[in-house]
């Protein structure tokens, strides 16, 4: 009888942290993208307004105007685009390797030494300062602690059947009431870390050299990575992570049809997404913190997003 090793997805990488460069400062974002032309300008403009110093864009074969829009918005001092084909498997075990984990590790090792902070989010996620104007001002509450975990605030369709006119961040104001719900896949975190302290990388959690698996919420309260899922960990007093998970119902259906770049099972992906949406929409609250922040600070989210929406609407007709 032949015993076969199970196909276990490799979801963590250990690394040696980069050395801090002299004068390192600011915060960078590393993100994977593919065909994000509809909303990428809004996402970039917002994060520029909240103080992001540099965008590391790992492009997984975009065929739309994503890269052209990025280059129109950002100069070389603020933008690095890395072509990135992300599907890989281990030759021995045939286990799929997480493309996002490899991206995050690559960003830390190759670019992290220049920055005080690096954020690892997606382009449907926005870092919303609740205190101050910038993300760095909001992070003052955590002091020098190198590992910050921000819970998802999950926004669904807000009743939109088709993409509405205007910016995403102004149109979607209804989210799941409990960011710490224990339901699988509905509750999770994204992280902002000191890249020069990271020794283990995954999509939703990190380890650091001095503090191991300890992490803090936005108010600086320390928990282990496992215990951060307890209700006591929750805080959005200083910094909130908005996750615009579905957008409109039409866009949700398109998302399901496309599948996920790193998931070989379209059926499994579809079932998971629909389960998440159902859980989020069972208990909704109105959250206008993003709208109020944008209006209060007169943030310009740009015009190309509206052009892209009109073009998409014309194509549907």
PASEBA-1860 file (N, C-alpha, C; in nm, 3 decimals):
! residues 317
1> XXXXXXXX> 0.084/-0.119/0.000/0.000/0.000/0.000/0.089/0.125/0.000 ~ 0.054/0.222/-0.084/0.129/0.345/-0.094/0.060/0.452/-0.009 ~ 0.136/0.513/0.079/0.081/0.621/0.163/0.114/0.754/0.100 ~ 0.013/0.832/0.074/0.032/0.962/0.011/0.023/1.072/0.115 ~ 0.115/1.166/0.108/0.109/1.281/0.197/-0.010/1.368/0.161 ~ -0.081/1.422/0.260/-0.193/1.510/0.229/-0.145/1.639/0.165 ~ -0.232/1.696/0.082/-0.202/1.825/0.019/-0.240/1.937/0.114 ~ -0.146/1.982/0.191/-0.171/2.088/0.288/-0.117/2.219/0.231
9> XXXXXXXX> -0.199/2.320/0.230/-0.156/2.448/0.176/-0.051/2.512/0.265 ~ 0.059/2.555/0.204/0.166/2.622/0.279/0.128/2.768/0.297 ~ 0.100/2.808/0.422/0.044/2.940/0.448/0.132/3.028/0.535 ~ 0.251/2.981/0.574/0.344/3.063/0.652/0.484/3.049/0.594 ~ 0.559/3.157/0.603/0.700/3.155/0.565/0.780/3.218/0.677 ~ 0.895/3.159/0.710/0.986/3.221/0.805/1.092/3.298/0.727 ~ 1.131/3.413/0.781/1.229/3.498/0.714/1.326/3.557/0.817 ~ 1.439/3.603/0.768/1.528/3.687/0.848/1.491/3.831/0.819
17> XXXXXXXX> 1.461/3.911/0.920/1.416/4.048/0.894/1.522/4.130/0.821 ~ 1.480/4.225/0.738/1.578/4.313/0.673/1.638/4.410/0.775 ~ 1.755/4.459/0.746/1.817/4.558/0.832/1.755/4.695/0.806 ~ 1.728/4.770/0.911/1.671/4.904/0.891/1.771/4.996/0.822 ~ 1.723/5.068/0.721/1.807/5.165/0.653/1.813/5.294/0.734 ~ 1.922/5.365/0.719/1.935/5.493/0.788/1.825/5.588/0.741 ~ 1.757/5.649/0.838/1.652/5.744/0.804/1.522/5.681/0.758 ~ 1.505/5.551/0.781/1.379/5.488/0.738/1.262/5.560/0.802
25> XXXXXXXX> 1.153/5.570/0.727/1.036/5.639/0.779/0.915/5.608/0.694 ~ 0.801/5.645/0.745/0.678/5.635/0.668/0.620/5.496/0.664 ~ 0.512/5.487/0.588/0.438/5.361/0.576/0.417/5.328/0.430 ~ 0.440/5.202/0.395/0.418/5.151/0.260/0.308/5.047/0.263 ~ 0.244/5.029/0.149/0.145/4.922/0.132/0.196/4.826/0.027 ~ 0.186/4.696/0.054/0.211/4.593/-0.045/0.079/4.523/-0.075 ~ 0.047/4.506/-0.204/-0.085/4.455/-0.241/-0.077/4.379/-0.372 ~ -0.156/4.273/-0.383/-0.172/4.198/-0.507/-0.292/4.253/-0.584
33> XXXXXXXX> -0.279/4.269/-0.715/-0.390/4.320/-0.795/-0.406/4.238/-0.922 ~ -0.527/4.242/-0.974/-0.554/4.191/-1.108/-0.683/4.256/-1.159 ~ -0.671/4.333/-1.266/-0.786/4.395/-1.330/-0.871/4.475/-1.231 ~ -0.811/4.577/-1.173/-0.878/4.659/-1.072/-0.904/4.801/-1.122 ~ -0.918/4.820/-1.253/-0.928/4.955/-1.310/-1.049/5.031/-1.257 ~ -1.158/4.962/-1.226/-1.279/5.033/-1.185/-1.257/5.115/-1.058 ~ -1.183/5.063/-0.962/-1.174/5.127/-0.831/-1.032/5.165/-0.788 ~ -0.931/5.134/-0.868/-0.794/5.151/-0.820/-0.760/5.298/-0.795
41> XXXXXXXX> -0.813/5.390/-0.875/-0.781/5.530/-0.852/-0.834/5.576/-0.718 ~ -0.957/5.541/-0.687/-1.015/5.580/-0.559/-0.932/5.526/-0.443 ~ -0.895/5.399/-0.452/-0.817/5.334/-0.346/-0.683/5.405/-0.326 ~ -0.615/5.436/-0.437/-0.486/5.505/-0.427/-0.502/5.646/-0.373 ~ -0.597/5.721/-0.427/-0.616/5.859/-0.382/-0.649/5.865/-0.233 ~ -0.732/5.775/-0.188/-0.766/5.775/-0.045/-0.641/5.747/0.038 ~ -0.565/5.645/0.001/-0.450/5.609/0.083/-0.336/5.710/0.071 ~ -0.325/5.779/-0.041/-0.235/5.894/-0.046/-0.276/5.999/0.057
49> XXXXXXXX> -0.407/6.026/0.063/-0.457/6.130/0.153/-0.433/6.095/0.300 ~ -0.426/5.965/0.332/-0.402/5.926/0.472/-0.256/5.892/0.497 ~ -0.167/5.937/0.406/-0.025/5.938/0.436/0.058/5.821/0.391 ~ 0.007/5.737/0.302/0.090/5.626/0.254/0.203/5.680/0.169 ~ 0.325/5.640/0.202/0.445/5.693/0.133/0.471/5.622/0.001 ~ 0.448/5.490/-0.006/0.482/5.415/-0.127/0.386/5.297/-0.144 ~ 0.356/5.267/-0.271/0.267/5.156/-0.306/0.348/5.052/-0.384 ~ 0.355/4.931/-0.329/0.417/4.818/-0.398/0.305/4.732/-0.455
57> XXXXXXXX> 0.290/4.739/-0.587/0.179/4.674/-0.656/0.231/4.548/-0.724 ~ 0.184/4.434/-0.679/0.220/4.306/-0.739/0.108/4.268/-0.835 ~ 0.137/4.283/-0.965/0.033/4.270/-1.067/0.030/4.129/-1.125 ~ -0.082/4.063/-1.103/-0.098/3.924/-1.147/-0.165/3.919/-1.285 ~ -0.100/3.982/-1.383/-0.147/3.969/-1.521/-0.267/4.052/-1.557 ~ -0.277/4.174/-1.507/-0.392/4.259/-1.543/-0.395/4.285/-1.693 ~ -0.517/4.280/-1.749/-0.535/4.307/-1.892/-0.616/4.434/-1.915 ~ -0.660/4.499/-1.808/-0.735/4.624/-1.820/-0.640/4.742/-1.800
65> XXXXXXXX> -0.693/4.857/-1.761/-0.613/4.979/-1.750/-0.552/5.000/-1.611 ~ -0.550/4.897/-1.529/-0.500/4.912/-1.392/-0.363/4.979/-1.387 ~ -0.267/4.925/-1.460/-0.130/4.977/-1.451/-0.118/5.118/-1.511 ~ -0.191/5.145/-1.617/-0.188/5.279/-1.676/-0.243/5.382/-1.578 ~ -0.351/5.349/-1.511/-0.410/5.440/-1.412/-0.310/5.465/-1.298 ~ -0.247/5.359/-1.251/-0.150/5.373/-1.143/-0.035/5.466/-1.183 ~ 0.014/5.448/-1.305/0.127/5.531/-1.349/0.086/5.676/-1.372 ~ -0.041/5.699/-1.406/-0.089/5.837/-1.418/-0.100/5.905/-1.282
73> XXXXXXXX> -0.130/5.825/-1.180/-0.152/5.880/-1.046/-0.024/5.900/-0.966 ~ 0.072/5.811/-0.984/0.188/5.806/-0.895/0.317/5.810/-0.974 ~ 0.417/5.884/-0.923/0.548/5.883/-0.986/0.634/5.771/-0.927 ~ 0.755/5.759/-0.977/0.841/5.648/-0.937/0.880/5.652/-0.790 ~ 0.872/5.769/-0.727/0.904/5.779/-0.585/0.795/5.718/-0.497 ~ 0.677/5.699/-0.556/0.565/5.648/-0.477/0.511/5.513/-0.526 ~ 0.556/5.468/-0.644/0.497/5.350/-0.706/0.604/5.254/-0.754 ~ 0.587/5.125/-0.718/0.665/5.016/-0.777/0.567/4.908/-0.821
81> XXXXXXXX> 0.568/4.876/-0.949/0.484/4.769/-1.002/0.572/4.649/-1.032 ~ 0.537/4.535/-0.973/0.614/4.412/-0.992/0.526/4.311/-1.063 ~ 0.561/4.267/-1.185/0.484/4.158/-1.248/0.493/4.033/-1.162 ~ 0.378/3.970/-1.139/0.378/3.861/-1.042/0.274/3.755/-1.080 ~ 0.321/3.644/-1.131/0.234/3.529/-1.155/0.239/3.442/-1.030 ~ 0.125/3.430/-0.963/0.129/3.383/-0.826/0.098/3.238/-0.798 ~ 0.062/3.156/-0.896/0.022/3.019/-0.863/0.144/2.927/-0.864 ~ 0.176/2.871/-0.746/0.290/2.782/-0.732/0.252/2.665/-0.641
89> XXXXXXXX> 0.317/2.551/-0.664/0.297/2.435/-0.578/0.431/2.377/-0.539 ~ 0.434/2.311/-0.423/0.555/2.245/-0.378/0.577/2.120/-0.463 ~ 0.699/2.103/-0.513/0.728/1.993/-0.605/0.718/1.857/-0.538 ~ 0.745/1.850/-0.409/0.744/1.721/-0.339/0.604/1.685/-0.290 ~ 0.539/1.776/-0.222/0.409/1.746/-0.161/0.291/1.783/-0.250 ~ 0.318/1.862/-0.355/0.213/1.916/-0.442/0.120/2.010/-0.367 ~ 0.162/2.055/-0.251/0.082/2.150/-0.174/0.084/2.287/-0.242 ~ -0.032/2.350/-0.257/-0.032/2.486/-0.314/0.034/2.583/-0.218
97> XXXXXXXX> 0.115/2.672/-0.272/0.179/2.777/-0.192/0.097/2.904/-0.202 ~ 0.080/2.970/-0.091/0.000/3.092/-0.090/0.074/3.203/-0.163 ~ 0.019/3.247/-0.275/0.081/3.354/-0.352/0.092/3.483/-0.273 ~ -0.011/3.513/-0.193/-0.007/3.636/-0.114/0.103/3.633/-0.009 ~ 0.123/3.517/0.053/0.228/3.507/0.155/0.365/3.531/0.091 ~ 0.386/3.475/-0.027/0.513/3.495/-0.096/0.531/3.641/-0.132 ~ 0.424/3.706/-0.178/0.430/3.850/-0.209/0.468/3.930/-0.085 ~ 0.402/3.902/0.027/0.427/3.980/0.148/0.571/3.961/0.195
105> XXXXXXXX> 0.620/3.836/0.189/0.758/3.811/0.230/0.856/3.881/0.136 ~ 0.828/3.877/0.007/0.914/3.944/-0.091/0.919/4.094/-0.063 ~ 0.804/4.154/-0.036/0.799/4.298/-0.010/0.880/4.335/0.113 ~ 0.866/4.257/0.220/0.942/4.285/0.342/1.092/4.274/0.317 ~ 1.133/4.164/0.254/1.275/4.138/0.238/1.342/4.236/0.142 ~ 1.272/4.278/0.039/1.333/4.361/-0.065/1.314/4.511/-0.043 ~ 1.208/4.549/0.027/1.177/4.691/0.039/1.158/4.738/0.184 ~ 1.140/4.645/0.276/1.097/4.680/0.411/1.194/4.765/0.490
113> XXXXXXXX> 1.323/4.755/0.460/1.422/4.828/0.538/1.409/4.979/0.529 ~ 1.334/5.029/0.430/1.321/5.174/0.411/1.207/5.235/0.490 ~ 1.124/5.151/0.557/0.999/5.201/0.615/0.986/5.168/0.763 ~ 0.918/5.256/0.833/0.884/5.230/0.973/0.772/5.129/0.982 ~ 0.680/5.136/0.886/0.564/5.046/0.885/0.541/4.994/0.744 ~ 0.486/4.872/0.735/0.429/4.821/0.610/0.293/4.763/0.640 ~ 0.198/4.795/0.552/0.061/4.744/0.565/0.037/4.641/0.456 ~ -0.032/4.534/0.492/-0.058/4.425/0.398/-0.209/4.406/0.389
121> XXXXXXXX> -0.268/4.469/0.288/-0.412/4.468/0.270/-0.443/4.437/0.124 ~ -0.572/4.435/0.089/-0.617/4.417/-0.048/-0.677/4.547/-0.100 ~ -0.705/4.552/-0.230/-0.756/4.676/-0.288/-0.906/4.695/-0.263 ~ -0.970/4.602/-0.195/-1.107/4.627/-0.148/-1.109/4.659/0.001 ~ -0.991/4.690/0.056/-0.978/4.724/0.198/-0.917/4.864/0.212 ~ -0.974/4.943/0.303/-0.932/5.081/0.323/-0.893/5.102/0.469 ~ -0.779/5.168/0.492/-0.733/5.200/0.627/-0.788/5.336/0.667 ~ -0.885/5.337/0.755/-0.957/5.458/0.793/-0.910/5.509/0.929
129> XXXXXXXX> -0.838/5.622/0.932/-0.800/5.680/1.063/-0.926/5.730/1.137 ~ -0.936/5.692/1.263/-1.046/5.743/1.345/-0.998/5.857/1.435 ~ -0.867/5.865/1.455/-0.803/5.975/1.527/-0.693/6.030/1.439 ~ -0.693/6.159/1.415/-0.594/6.219/1.327/-0.633/6.205/1.182 ~ -0.547/6.255/1.094/-0.572/6.252/0.950/-0.504/6.136/0.881 ~ -0.390/6.090/0.934/-0.311/5.988/0.866/-0.309/5.857/0.943 ~ -0.272/5.751/0.872/-0.257/5.620/0.937/-0.149/5.626/1.043 ~ -0.039/5.694/1.013/0.069/5.703/1.112/0.025/5.775/1.239
137> XXXXXXXX> -0.056/5.879/1.224/-0.108/5.947/1.343/-0.196/5.852/1.423 ~ -0.279/5.774/1.355/-0.365/5.678/1.425/-0.282/5.571/1.497 ~ -0.167/5.535/1.439/-0.083/5.431/1.497/-0.004/5.478/1.619 ~ -0.009/5.606/1.649/0.062/5.655/1.768/0.012/5.585/1.895 ~ -0.110/5.538/1.894/-0.166/5.472/2.011/-0.097/5.340/2.042 ~ -0.031/5.278/1.944/0.034/5.149/1.968/0.180/5.167/2.009 ~ 0.232/5.290/2.005/0.370/5.314/2.044/0.468/5.245/1.952 ~ 0.567/5.179/2.008/0.671/5.113/1.930/0.640/4.966/1.903
145> XXXXXXXX> 0.523/4.919/1.943/0.495/4.776/1.925/0.490/4.744/1.776 ~ 0.558/4.635/1.731/0.581/4.615/1.587/0.475/4.537/1.511 ~ 0.365/4.498/1.575/0.272/4.406/1.510/0.128/4.444/1.547 ~ 0.056/4.506/1.452/-0.079/4.556/1.476/-0.178/4.474/1.394 ~ -0.283/4.424/1.458/-0.388/4.348/1.390/-0.517/4.430/1.387 ~ -0.572/4.447/1.268/-0.695/4.523/1.250/-0.806/4.430/1.202 ~ -0.915/4.419/1.278/-1.024/4.329/1.236/-1.098/4.384/1.114 ~ -1.142/4.294/1.030/-1.227/4.331/0.917/-1.356/4.396/0.967
153> XXXXXXXX> -1.395/4.505/0.903/-1.532/4.557/0.913/-1.595/4.531/0.777 ~ -1.682/4.433/0.773/-1.727/4.374/0.647/-1.849/4.446/0.592 ~ -1.830/4.512/0.478/-1.939/4.580/0.409/-1.988/4.492/0.295 ~ -2.121/4.479/0.284/-2.178/4.398/0.177/-2.237/4.492/0.070 ~ -2.353/4.461/0.017/-2.405/4.533/-0.100/-2.470/4.667/-0.066 ~ -2.505/4.690/0.060/-2.578/4.811/0.100/-2.703/4.832/0.013 ~ -2.759/4.723/-0.036/-2.882/4.730/-0.115/-2.862/4.763/-0.261 ~ -2.740/4.774/-0.308/-2.713/4.809/-0.448/-2.717/4.683/-0.536
161> XXXXXXXX> -2.809/4.680/-0.630/-2.815/4.568/-0.723/-2.711/4.584/-0.834 ~ -2.688/4.707/-0.880/-2.589/4.736/-0.982/-2.493/4.842/-0.927 ~ -2.376/4.858/-0.989/-2.279/4.956/-0.936/-2.337/5.097/-0.938 ~ -2.343/5.164/-0.824/-2.396/5.301/-0.820/-2.294/5.401/-0.873 ~ -2.342/5.517/-0.913/-2.252/5.625/-0.953/-2.175/5.675/-0.831 ~ -2.055/5.724/-0.856/-1.978/5.785/-0.749/-1.885/5.688/-0.680 ~ -1.806/5.738/-0.585/-1.702/5.657/-0.520/-1.758/5.543/-0.436 ~ -1.685/5.436/-0.437/-1.717/5.318/-0.355/-1.733/5.355/-0.209
169> XXXXXXXX> -1.637/5.430/-0.156/-1.633/5.458/-0.012/-1.749/5.543/0.035 ~ -1.815/5.615/-0.057/-1.931/5.696/-0.020/-2.063/5.623/-0.039 ~ -2.063/5.516/-0.115/-2.187/5.447/-0.149/-2.220/5.328/-0.059 ~ -2.120/5.274/0.008/-2.142/5.153/0.087/-2.125/5.187/0.235 ~ -2.234/5.185/0.307/-2.234/5.230/0.447/-2.294/5.128/0.543 ~ -2.331/5.012/0.494/-2.390/4.909/0.581/-2.293/4.792/0.592 ~ -2.258/4.761/0.716/-2.163/4.653/0.742/-2.217/4.557/0.845 ~ -2.149/4.443/0.857/-2.183/4.348/0.960/-2.166/4.409/1.098
177> XXXXXXXX> -2.262/4.383/1.185/-2.264/4.450/1.315/-2.148/4.408/1.405 ~ -2.104/4.283/1.393/-2.003/4.231/1.486/-1.876/4.192/1.411 ~ -1.773/4.278/1.410/-1.648/4.242/1.344/-1.577/4.122/1.405 ~ -1.616/4.083/1.526/-1.551/3.973/1.595/-1.637/3.847/1.595 ~ -1.732/3.838/1.503/-1.817/3.719/1.498/-1.732/3.593/1.491 ~ -1.770/3.489/1.565/-1.688/3.367/1.563/-1.707/3.282/1.437 ~ -1.795/3.323/1.347/-1.822/3.240/1.229/-1.698/3.233/1.139 ~ -1.671/3.114/1.088/-1.553/3.090/1.005/-1.555/3.178/0.881
185> XXXXXXXX> -1.442/3.234/0.847/-1.419/3.317/0.728/-1.482/3.455/0.735 ~ -1.577/3.478/0.825/-1.643/3.608/0.831/-1.557/3.706/0.910 ~ -1.491/3.657/1.013/-1.406/3.740/1.097/-1.260/3.709/1.069 ~ -1.183/3.814/1.039/-1.040/3.794/1.022/-0.970/3.929/1.038 ~ -0.840/3.930/1.013/-0.758/4.048/1.039/-0.665/4.073/0.921 ~ -0.625/4.199/0.906/-0.508/4.233/0.826/-0.413/4.310/0.918 ~ -0.286/4.314/0.877/-0.184/4.362/0.971/-0.100/4.476/0.915 ~ -0.055/4.558/1.008/0.047/4.659/0.983/0.163/4.626/1.076
193> XXXXXXXX> 0.284/4.614/1.019/0.397/4.566/1.098/0.520/4.654/1.075 ~ 0.612/4.646/1.170/0.746/4.698/1.150/0.822/4.592/1.070 ~ 0.851/4.617/0.942/0.910/4.512/0.859/1.046/4.465/0.906 ~ 1.115/4.548/0.981/1.248/4.511/1.027/1.247/4.423/1.152 ~ 1.126/4.385/1.194/1.111/4.296/1.309/1.042/4.164/1.274 ~ 0.995/4.148/1.152/0.913/4.032/1.116/1.000/3.909/1.094 ~ 0.961/3.797/1.158/1.032/3.671/1.138/0.942/3.562/1.079 ~ 0.810/3.584/1.078/0.718/3.489/1.015/0.606/3.565/0.946
201> XXXXXXXX> 0.573/3.522/0.824/0.477/3.592/0.740/0.363/3.499/0.703 ~ 0.240/3.550/0.714/0.126/3.486/0.650/0.031/3.598/0.606 ~ -0.083/3.562/0.552/-0.173/3.665/0.499/-0.235/3.747/0.612 ~ -0.276/3.681/0.720/-0.355/3.746/0.823/-0.283/3.761/0.957 ~ -0.158/3.714/0.967/-0.088/3.726/1.093/0.063/3.717/1.071 ~ 0.136/3.775/1.166/0.281/3.781/1.157/0.341/3.748/1.294 ~ 0.466/3.706/1.293/0.544/3.697/1.416/0.659/3.797/1.407 ~ 0.696/3.851/1.524/0.808/3.944/1.527/0.917/3.895/1.620
209> XXXXXXXX> 1.035/3.949/1.600/1.156/3.899/1.665/1.148/3.910/1.818 ~ 1.108/4.023/1.869/1.112/4.044/2.013/0.986/3.995/2.084 ~ 0.874/3.987/2.011/0.747/3.960/2.078/0.677/3.833/2.030 ~ 0.742/3.756/1.944/0.683/3.630/1.901/0.547/3.648/1.839 ~ 0.448/3.575/1.893/0.314/3.583/1.832/0.223/3.684/1.902 ~ 0.280/3.772/1.983/0.199/3.879/2.041/0.167/3.985/1.936 ~ 0.046/4.037/1.940/0.004/4.144/1.853/-0.080/4.240/1.934 ~ -0.105/4.360/1.879/-0.188/4.457/1.951/-0.303/4.502/1.861
217> XXXXXXXX> -0.410/4.550/1.928/-0.517/4.616/1.853/-0.478/4.763/1.830 ~ -0.567/4.840/1.771/-0.532/4.978/1.736/-0.513/5.067/1.859 ~ -0.558/5.020/1.975/-0.540/5.095/2.099/-0.417/5.050/2.178 ~ -0.342/4.953/2.124/-0.219/4.908/2.188/-0.237/4.795/2.288 ~ -0.352/4.732/2.292/-0.377/4.624/2.386/-0.321/4.493/2.332 ~ -0.238/4.424/2.411/-0.164/4.306/2.364/-0.241/4.176/2.387 ~ -0.238/4.092/2.284/-0.294/3.957/2.291/-0.205/3.865/2.209 ~ -0.215/3.734/2.234/-0.155/3.640/2.142/-0.238/3.638/2.014
225> XXXXXXXX> -0.180/3.584/1.907/-0.254/3.580/1.781/-0.382/3.498/1.796 ~ -0.378/3.392/1.872/-0.498/3.310/1.889/-0.603/3.384/1.970 ~ -0.562/3.452/2.076/-0.658/3.519/2.164/-0.707/3.654/2.110 ~ -0.648/3.701/2.001/-0.700/3.825/1.943/-0.842/3.807/1.888 ~ -0.885/3.683/1.874/-1.021/3.657/1.828/-1.126/3.673/1.938 ~ -1.082/3.697/2.060/-1.178/3.717/2.168/-1.241/3.855/2.157 ~ -1.364/3.871/2.203/-1.430/4.003/2.196/-1.352/4.114/2.265 ~ -1.273/4.079/2.368/-1.197/4.181/2.441/-1.090/4.248/2.355
233> XXXXXXXX> -1.050/4.183/2.246/-0.947/4.241/2.160/-1.002/4.355/2.076 ~ -1.132/4.355/2.052/-1.187/4.448/1.953/-1.171/4.594/1.994 ~ -1.124/4.672/1.897/-1.121/4.817/1.909/-1.116/4.876/1.768 ~ -1.187/4.985/1.748/-1.171/5.065/1.626/-1.164/5.213/1.662 ~ -1.114/5.241/1.781/-1.112/5.377/1.833/-1.016/5.467/1.754 ~ -0.905/5.411/1.707/-0.801/5.490/1.642/-0.789/5.462/1.492 ~ -0.809/5.336/1.453/-0.788/5.298/1.313/-0.883/5.183/1.280 ~ -0.954/5.196/1.168/-1.053/5.096/1.130/-1.022/5.045/0.990
241> XXXXXXXX> -1.032/4.913/0.973/-1.012/4.852/0.842/-1.148/4.821/0.780 ~ -1.184/4.896/0.676/-1.309/4.872/0.604/-1.284/4.776/0.489 ~ -1.358/4.667/0.487/-1.345/4.565/0.383/-1.473/4.567/0.299 ~ -1.463/4.621/0.177/-1.579/4.629/0.088/-1.586/4.499/0.009 ~ -1.647/4.401/0.072/-1.631/4.262/0.030/-1.706/4.230/-0.098 ~ -1.827/4.278/-0.112/-1.908/4.237/-0.227/-1.924/4.346/-0.331 ~ -1.931/4.472/-0.287/-1.979/4.583/-0.368/-2.123/4.551/-0.408 ~ -2.166/4.581/-0.532/-2.305/4.558/-0.568/-2.332/4.409/-0.589
249> XXXXXXXX> -2.460/4.375/-0.594/-2.498/4.236/-0.618/-2.446/4.188/-0.754 ~ -2.451/4.275/-0.853/-2.400/4.240/-0.985/-2.251/4.210/-0.980 ~ -2.176/4.292/-0.907/-2.033/4.270/-0.896/-2.001/4.145/-0.814 ~ -2.085/4.114/-0.718/-2.068/3.990/-0.643/-2.080/3.870/-0.735 ~ -2.180/3.872/-0.823/-2.198/3.760/-0.915/-2.079/3.748/-1.011 ~ -2.026/3.862/-1.054/-1.908/3.860/-1.141/-1.787/3.804/-1.067 ~ -1.776/3.840/-0.941/-1.666/3.790/-0.857/-1.672/3.637/-0.847 ~ -1.791/3.585/-0.828/-1.808/3.440/-0.817/-1.775/3.372/-0.950
257> XXXXXXXX> -1.813/3.435/-1.060/-1.786/3.377/-1.191/-1.636/3.372/-1.221 ~ -1.563/3.474/-1.176/-1.418/3.478/-1.199/-1.344/3.375/-1.115 ~ -1.394/3.350/-0.994/-1.320/3.265/-0.901/-1.205/3.342/-0.839 ~ -1.127/3.273/-0.760/-1.014/3.336/-0.690/-0.884/3.285/-0.749 ~ -0.789/3.373/-0.768/-0.664/3.340/-0.834/-0.593/3.223/-0.767 ~ -0.601/3.214/-0.634/-0.524/3.114/-0.562/-0.607/2.995/-0.515 ~ -0.728/2.981/-0.566/-0.815/2.871/-0.526/-0.847/2.787/-0.648 ~ -0.807/2.660/-0.644/-0.827/2.572/-0.759/-0.969/2.518/-0.768
265> XXXXXXXX> -1.052/2.540/-0.667/-1.187/2.485/-0.664/-1.290/2.597/-0.673 ~ -1.346/2.624/-0.792/-1.446/2.730/-0.805/-1.569/2.706/-0.719 ~ -1.612/2.581/-0.707/-1.731/2.549/-0.627/-1.708/2.579/-0.480 ~ -1.593/2.539/-0.430/-1.560/2.566/-0.290/-1.554/2.716/-0.265 ~ -1.494/2.790/-0.357/-1.484/2.935/-0.343/-1.622/2.999/-0.344 ~ -1.708/2.959/-0.436/-1.843/3.015/-0.444/-1.920/2.990/-0.315 ~ -1.915/2.868/-0.265/-1.989/2.835/-0.142/-1.938/2.918/-0.024 ~ -1.807/2.936/-0.017/-1.750/3.014/0.093/-1.795/3.159/0.086
273> XXXXXXXX> -1.787/3.218/-0.033/-1.824/3.359/-0.048/-1.971/3.381/-0.014 ~ -2.058/3.296/-0.066/-2.201/3.313/-0.039/-2.233/3.295/0.109 ~ -2.161/3.205/0.174/-2.180/3.186/0.318/-2.138/3.311/0.394 ~ -2.026/3.373/0.354/-1.981/3.496/0.419/-2.083/3.606/0.400 ~ -2.131/3.624/0.278/-2.228/3.730/0.249/-2.355/3.710/0.332 ~ -2.402/3.588/0.339/-2.523/3.559/0.417/-2.501/3.597/0.564 ~ -2.387/3.561/0.619/-2.359/3.592/0.759/-2.350/3.742/0.783 ~ -2.285/3.814/0.693/-2.272/3.959/0.709/-2.408/4.027/0.702
281> XXXXXXXX> -2.491/3.987/0.606/-2.617/4.056/0.584/-2.728/4.015/0.681 ~ -2.701/3.916/0.763/-2.801/3.878/0.864/-2.817/3.985/0.972 ~ -2.711/4.061/0.997/-2.714/4.161/1.105/-2.630/4.280/1.062 ~ -2.695/4.384/1.011/-2.626/4.500/0.955/-2.641/4.622/1.044 ~ -2.538/4.708/1.042/-2.546/4.839/1.105/-2.502/4.944/1.003 ~ -2.551/5.066/1.022/-2.507/5.177/0.939/-2.375/5.230/0.995 ~ -2.275/5.239/0.909/-2.144/5.290/0.950/-2.103/5.398/0.850 ~ -2.113/5.524/0.893/-2.082/5.637/0.806/-1.949/5.703/0.841
289> XXXXXXXX> -1.866/5.633/0.917/-1.738/5.691/0.958/-1.652/5.727/0.838 ~ -1.651/5.643/0.736/-1.572/5.672/0.616/-1.627/5.795/0.543 ~ -1.757/5.800/0.525/-1.820/5.913/0.457/-1.788/6.043/0.529 ~ -1.801/6.042/0.659/-1.776/6.163/0.739/-1.629/6.203/0.733 ~ -1.538/6.106/0.732/-1.395/6.136/0.723/-1.362/6.201/0.590 ~ -1.414/6.146/0.482/-1.387/6.199/0.348/-1.442/6.341/0.334 ~ -1.565/6.360/0.381/-1.627/6.492/0.369/-1.559/6.594/0.459 ~ -1.524/6.554/0.579/-1.462/6.646/0.675/-1.325/6.693/0.627
297> XXXXXXXX> -1.253/6.603/0.560/-1.116/6.635/0.517/-1.106/6.668/0.368 ~ -1.221/6.679/0.301/-1.227/6.723/0.162/-1.135/6.638/0.073 ~ -1.145/6.507/0.089/-1.060/6.416/0.013/-1.117/6.397/-0.127 ~ -1.034/6.420/-0.227/-1.074/6.402/-0.367/-1.045/6.258/-0.408 ~ -1.150/6.185/-0.438/-1.134/6.045/-0.477/-1.123/6.027/-0.627 ~ -1.126/6.135/-0.703/-1.092/6.127/-0.844/-1.211/6.110/-0.936 ~ -1.182/6.114/-1.066/-1.283/6.106/-1.169/-1.280/5.975/-1.246 ~ -1.164/5.911/-1.255/-1.155/5.792/-1.338/-1.246/5.682/-1.289
305> XXXXXXXX> -1.271/5.675/-1.157/-1.361/5.572/-1.107/-1.499/5.590/-1.167 ~ -1.544/5.714/-1.180/-1.676/5.737/-1.237/-1.677/5.708/-1.387 ~ -1.565/5.740/-1.456/-1.555/5.706/-1.597/-1.559/5.556/-1.617 ~ -1.487/5.484/-1.530/-1.485/5.338/-1.541/-1.623/5.280/-1.518 ~ -1.697/5.337/-1.422/-1.832/5.289/-1.394/-1.924/5.313/-1.513 ~ -1.912/5.433/-1.575/-1.997/5.463/-1.690/-1.964/5.371/-1.807 ~ -1.835/5.343/-1.826/-1.794/5.254/-1.934/-1.848/5.113/-1.912 ~ -1.842/5.066/-1.787/-1.893/4.933/-1.756/-2.043/4.927/-1.779
313> XXXXX> -2.114/5.037/-1.742/-2.258/5.041/-1.762/-2.292/5.038/-1.911 ~ -2.215/5.109/-1.993/-2.238/5.109/-2.137/-2.216/4.971/-2.197 ~ -2.113/4.903/-2.145/-2.084/4.768/-2.196/-2.196/4.671/-2.163 ~ -2.259/4.690/-2.045/-2.370/4.601/-2.007/-2.489/4.618/-2.101 ~ -2.510/4.744/-2.146/-2.622/4.769/-2.238/-2.591/4.718/-2.378
END
